[in-house]
Amino acid sequence: MIRDGDASDADVVAEIAVEAWQPIYAHSRETLGAELFAHLHTDWEAEKARQVRQACEDDTRGSVLIATVGDVVVGFVSYYLHAAPLGVIGNNAVRPEYQGRGIATQLYEATLDRMRAAGMRYARVTTGGDPSHAPARRAYEKVGFGAELPSVTYHREL
Ligand SMILES: CC(C)(COP(=O)(O)OP(=O)(O)OC[C@H]1O[C@@H](n2cnc3c(N)ncnc32)[C@H](O)[C@@H]1OP(=O)(O)O)[C@@H](O)C(=O)NCCC(=O)NCCS
């Protein structure tokens, strides 16, 4: 089931986000090395939790949809309507043990419906081009996202 989220979802959404992003940050750490990773992503868990909490708690800073299976909150998506006619999908994740069951697909479809209902004509989402973001890229393409403009961030030791 998909429903609108609110401040009461902030804790569980933050918990899902921190769990679901572990492999992504593990990949970054492996790619960048421990020292540069620590410099760039100190306390990423707290920062990610802060971002998703804010979307739940502050209506002026974004909206959230929540996916549930029975009583369990299994996923969320944040989205933004302040750049009309462009709706923007932000942080989103599905609990690792519930991934691969079409839950993100349902969340994104519901988000696109909300955007259409709010008068948006386009939707945008930004994600990583590295292997840890392959599930996200596939999931976005599955709901019709294309017209991609990739970029690459390089690093080197001095
Ligand atoms: C991205 C994410 C939300 C997808 O959630 P999900 O519920 O597993 O996605 P769905 O089950 O709806 O799958 C959608 C498509 O992605 C594919 N997919 C899902 N997991 C995949 C994986 N590990 N590798 C490759 N493709 C994958 C599915 O197979 C499906 O495509 P298909 O129907 O052609 O087979 C989830 O992997 C996640 O939480 N990732 C970590 C956080 C993240 O990356 N968020 C997005 C940041 S931009």
The ligand as an ORCA input file, in Angstrom:
! r2SCAN-3c Opt
* xyz 0 1
  C      16.700      1.738     -5.917
  C      15.732      0.978     -5.005
  C      14.828      1.976     -4.289
  C      14.868      0.061     -5.899
  O      13.902     -0.560     -5.062
  P      13.162     -1.930     -5.432
  O      11.877     -1.964     -4.704
  O      14.084     -3.055     -5.239
  O      12.894     -1.754     -7.016
  P      11.839     -2.613     -7.862
  O      11.647     -3.957     -7.225
  O      10.638     -1.771     -8.120
  O      12.662     -2.855     -9.197
  C      12.633     -1.940    -10.262
  C      13.570     -2.441    -11.346
  O      14.935     -2.367    -10.872
  C      15.527     -3.650    -10.959
  N      16.417     -3.883     -9.835
  C      16.087     -3.923     -8.524
  N      17.176     -4.246     -7.796
  C      18.186     -4.437     -8.691
  C      19.548     -4.800     -8.567
  N      20.109     -5.059     -7.367
  N      20.306     -4.855     -9.685
  C      19.767     -4.605    -10.909
  N      18.463     -4.270    -11.086
  C      17.697     -4.189     -9.994
  C      14.378     -4.608    -10.904
  O      14.743     -5.877    -11.443
  C      13.327     -3.897    -11.715
  O      13.547     -4.000    -13.097
  P      12.885     -5.194    -13.974
  O      11.436     -5.197    -13.672
  O      13.241     -4.810    -15.355
  O      13.530     -6.456    -13.540
  C      16.489      0.100     -3.981
  O      17.403     -0.719     -4.678
  C      17.228      0.888     -2.917
  O      16.681      1.218     -1.876
  N      18.520      1.177     -3.192
  C      19.351      1.926     -2.231
  C      19.000      3.393     -2.175
  C      18.998      4.028     -3.552
  O      19.804      3.738     -4.441
  N      18.047      4.959     -3.734
  C      17.952      5.745     -4.934
  C      18.985      6.808     -4.853
  S      19.045      7.825     -6.293
*
